[in-house]
Amino acid sequence: MHNLDLHQRLLRCKTAYTTRHIDLSEAADLNTTTTPRAGDLVLAEVRKIGHHKALELRDGRRASLFVGDEIVVAYGHRYAPDQFEAEIRGDLEPCDLVAAGGLASNVLSRSEKTGVATRIAPIGLLTNRQGKVFNVADAALPPLRAAKSARVYAVIGSSMNAGKTTTAVSLIRGFIAAGYRVGSAKVTGTGAGGDVWRMMDAGARPALDFTSAGVVSTYKVDRDQLLRIFSTLTSHAMNSGIDVLVLEVADGLYQQETAALLQSREFQDLVDGVFFAARDALGAKAGVDWLTRQRLRVVALSGIITIAPLAIQEATEAVGLPVLGCNELMDPVTLEELTSTELARVVNQ
């Protein structure tokens, strides 16, 4: 394909959030024979509209999808109990769009409440002038060693959609209201910008996620790579001069990468406290017990559980920790009471 034709084609197509760090002006050709790997960029055609009716673009806007649209997305695995379980099959045959942020994969199973996936047909992997396939890892933040210079709070949940991001955003607002410089990082999950944009809107600077560390999904990454992602994101955030770092860990405690990260010495040594998002008292009790066994200190409960007064009462009695809704998390006085001693140490360093 002539370079000019490809460039014009790419200007007309819809380009996904997962690809946002790659300079597509360097694209020179399409590879139709190479086996795709996680993170490889692919030009594809929309064949049938299903569950995902829009694609999140690089700037966060959700663009409606139509049959015949050409899109640029990245190959990747997905783990989402409320949506899809999906894996890369290893060929360029028609496959599925399994995340609004732009993930090409093959559905293995789906939640009953989730529709059939939008179907796409790969046209070819995007390559540079040397014939190398573009991969999101090409634009990863470089490794960085940074001394711990901020207090670190992790938001962890009992499951997907337990209220983790809302908890993290509320914490960011609360710490900023208390006068601290706050950064954030979503360290595991599936490539999509919704959570990062919300953290950025709340005032977090920087607001990072694992795509900045060179992966579009942390599902099926090995332990060493998982820890590299964690180290890269936290080190770059620490290096920006923040006082507080708010981390979000995706999915629930039993998700394999979540469990591996939380059980690592690296995570346990860095994190000063956990805010645990749960749906009910039983999940809150089981989650806090599990986290305590990993030597992680749970500061408070939050999440979906806070919408029901009786659920709050049950959790308070079962766990014996504060159960805080959004307004309480955003209140600087409440946060000072929970964390003032630790935060004062940071500011005075």
Summary of the structure (lengths in Angstrom):
residues: 349
radius of gyration: 20.8
end to end distance: 58.1
largest distance: 68.2
contacts: 1272
relative contact order: 0.14
helix: 36%
strand: 26%
